[in-house]
Amino acid sequence: MTTMTAELYDELVRRLEDRGAGAPPGRLYHVAYGPLDRLKVADVWVSAQQLQEFGKTLLPAAEELEVVLWEPDVNQVLDIIRPQRTDVEGPPRLLVRFDPPRLNAGQYKEIRTRLDEAGLGAPPERLYHVCYHEDDQLRLMSVWQSEEALRAFFDRVVRITADLGIREVPRTTLEIEEVHHLIDGSAPHPR
């Protein structure tokens, strides 16, 4: 993860696009989020090798702007959920991080199954969801178009986890930050 100002980020994106690297092969999703004076970036890649290949273009562009990039955190993805729609334009978008302690892959899959059975597995207001492993813990990151829809969805998740006897989920804080820029690698989208 790297932090930079929105102005530097926008210029870096412009330079990457000028070099033909605005939509690099293997990048499934990209989001820049947080306060405009210290944006953070998260990507989902098909492979670490494709990320490394992209780095050959990214690093020189960042150096030109005197942006110091941190070594990326590379984690194994357990699950990705994308809605059928591809429209990512619209109202302000929110990135939500959720790190319930001791949630395991079996419990996550059961929650997802119950949400799917209730017709709530892929709400249209959720633009992207990824569940990944980091430091022997599951972490979840989603992008939403509406905080109201996010809260309604989370309330449903809390009820399901209570039914399953998973006590940590209701006590886990949702970390919500505004999205500055979003790229869905499955289709070209204007900024």
N, C-alpha and C positions, 0 to 999 in steps of 0.2 A: 504494500500500500504506500502511496506517495501523497504528500500534501503540497498544494500550490495555490496561488490566487486564481480566480476565475479568468482574469485577463491573460495571465500566462498560459493557463490551460487552453483557452480559446485559440491563442496564437499557436500553441503546439499542435492542436488538432488541425488548424489551417495548414501548417507546414507539412504535417503527415499526409493530408489530403492532396496537397500540391505534389508530393512525391509518390502518389499512387498507393499510399498505405492507410487510407481512411477506413477501409474495410478489409483488413488483412485476412488471408485464408486461415480458417481454424478458430477465429474468435467468434464465439456464439453470442456474447452479450458484453456490453460495456456500460458502466454508469459512473458518472462523476457526481458527487453529493457532498453535502455539508455546507458550512458557512462559506461565503464567497471569498473570504480572505485566507481560507485554508481548506480548499476542496480535497477530498479523498477520491480515489479511483478504485473500482473493482471490476475485474474482467472474468469471464468464464471462457476457457479455451478447450478445444478438443484434445490438445496434447501440450505437454511442456516444451516439446521440440518446436512446435509452431509458435509458441510464445517467444522462445529463444531466437527464432528466425526473424520475428517482428522486431525484436530488440536491436537487430542490426540497423534498422531504420530509425527506431525510436530514440536510441541513445544519442546518436549524433544530433538529431533535431533538438533534443532536450539540452544537450551541451551548448548548442548555439544560443539558447535562451538563458543559460546559466541555471537551469532547473536541475536540482540534484534528485535523482530517483533512488529510492530505496530498493534493496534486493526484494523481489516479489515473494510473497508467501504463496507457495504452491500446495494446494490441498486436494485430496481425493473427493470428487463429487459423488454423492449417493443418489440424488434425485434432482431432476429439473422438471418444472411444470410451466408450460407456456400456454396461454389461452389460444383459441382458434383465431382470434382477431389479430391483426397486425398494426392497428392504428395506435400509435403512441403519442399522437398530438392531443392537446386538450388542456384540461386544468392542471394546476401545479401537481407534480408527482412527488411521492414520498418514498424514501428507502427505509425499510424496516429491518433491523437486525434483532434476532431473538436467539438466545443461547440458554435453553433450559438445561440445568444441571442434571446429569445422570439419565437423560433421555437416550434410549438405545435405538438401533435401527429397526428392531422388531416393533417397538412401541410406535415409532414414527410411521412405519408402514401400516399399522393397525389404525392409527388416527387418519391417515390418508384414505384407507379403505372405507372407513365410516363416513368421512366427508364425501367421497365419491358416491357412496350408496344414498346419501341424502341429497345428491345433486349439487353439492357445494364445493367440490374438489377443485374447480377452476373458475372462480368468480370472474366476471368480465372486467371488474375494476382492478384486478391484480394482473399487472402486465408481465411479471416474471417472478419465478420462485426457484431458489436453489437451496438444497440441503447438502452440506459438506462436512467432512471430518477435519477437525483441527485439534491437535493436542489431546487425542483420545476422547473428544467430545463432539457431539453433533451440533452444528450451528446452522441457522436458517437465515436467509436474506431474501427479501421480497421487495418488489417495486409496485406501489399502489397509486391509483389516480385519486383516491378519496380516503381521507382518514375515517370518515363515517363508515364506509364499507369495510375498511380494515378492522375497526373496532367491533362491528357486527360479526365479522368472520372470526375474530379472536374469541369473542364470547362463545361462539359455537364450539371452537376448539377447546375452551376451558370446560364446557359441559361434557364433551366427549372424554377428555382426560380424567375428569372426575368419575365418570362411569367406569373407566378403565383402572381407577385407583392410582393414577399418576399425580402425585401431589405437588411436584415442583413447578409444573407449567403455570398455574394461576399466580404463583409468587414471583415469576420471572418478569422482569421489566422489559417492555418493548422499547428499543432505541429507535427513535424516528428522526430522520433528517431529510431536508429538502433535496430534490434532485436538480442538478444544474444541466446535465446533458445525458442523453440516453441513446445508445445504438443497439438495435436488435440485429444481430448478425445474420438472421435468417432472411432478411429482406432489406433493401436499401431504404433509408428514411432520411428526410431532410432534417437538419438541426433545428 
